[in-house]
């Protein structure tokens, strides 16, 4: 459902948010190594999050990434919209286009009514789950579970 980019981005932001605040910035190589993610791919994702003001990026030998926003104010919805876009919340499950229910002259796909409720639940979940919540959950289990 979520792209690899989105899942990697969420995992990396949870990792960054879980670092002690006195540590400051976390380097891309450390994040990549600890999460077992490809460094060049992860770097592109994190730069995208920095452009959208979720992360702060500092280049150079002592550079790295840190949160620009309070983790209590970064929702999964923010992350998904930033990395994957809103299509997961607007596209039809069967057709590769915007849900036909917005066009009154088109007949909805066969799973439209079933998926409509799931889509609403998904938006609700992503809107109400923050990075802070996920860091707390991670601290309970001892590993990043996303």
C-alpha positions, 0 to 999 in steps of 0.5 A: 500500500505504501511505497518503499520510499514512504516506509523508509522515510517513516522508519528514518524519521522514527529513528531520528526522533528517537535519538537523544536531543543532546546528540544533535544531528544524525548522519545519513550513514548511521541511519542507513546502517542501523536501519539496513537501508540503501544510503543513496535512496534514503538520502533522496527521501530525507532531502525530500522531507527536509524540503517539506520542513519536516527535517532539518538537514546540515551538510558537511562532516558534522552534518546530518538530519534532525527533526524540524517539527515537534514529533507530536505534530508530525502525523503519518498523514503528513509523512505519506502526503509528503512522500507518496502524495494523496493518491492513496486517499483519492484513487480508485482501488481498481482503476488507476485514476481518481475515484469515480464517485467524484464524477456523478455520470460514472458508475463506481467500481465493484469495490467502491462501497467496501473501500470507501469505509476502509479509506476513511478509516485509513485517513483517520488512523494516519491523521491521529498517529504521530511520530511521537506515538510511534517512537513511544511504541518503538521504545516499548518493543526495542525495535522500529516496527514499521 
